[in-house]
Amino acid sequence: MDSFNGLTYEINEISDTSAPTDLSDLKNQVLEVENTTDFSDDWSTNYLKLQLHYNDNFTVKDLHKICDFYEIDKRKKRKDEIVEDIVLYELDENNLMNVQNRKRLWFYVQELKNDKFFKKYVIWE
């Protein structure tokens, strides 16, 4: 089983392709899975994943840049407090567009920094 953006999926090869698929049966199976899924586990799992990600892969200086972008107060906070504020902000559905925008812009900065020509013009400190 694999997971992508909170969706869990499993790919099974069907050996007998001669029998037609009943779409209503398939729809009922999907609805059954949706009804039995506990999304609170997904939120807590995402919370822990993001918390570990930011703690392990970002310096306090990097976290301050993210706080500045999101307009989160960062003064007199330890790294773990800053990480918690960022994670809670990013998990709030109301902030989805702003989070996607930040991730996209951070990606662009990395691309420019890795480019042979543009890296001499990018100051990201």
Secondary structure, DSSP 8 states (H G I E B T S, - for coil): -EEETTEEE-----S--SS---HHHHHHHHHHHHHH--HHHHHHHHHHHHHHHHHHH--HHHHHHHHHHHT---TT--HHHHHHHHHHHHHSGGGHHHHHHHHHHHHHHHHHHHSTTGGGT----
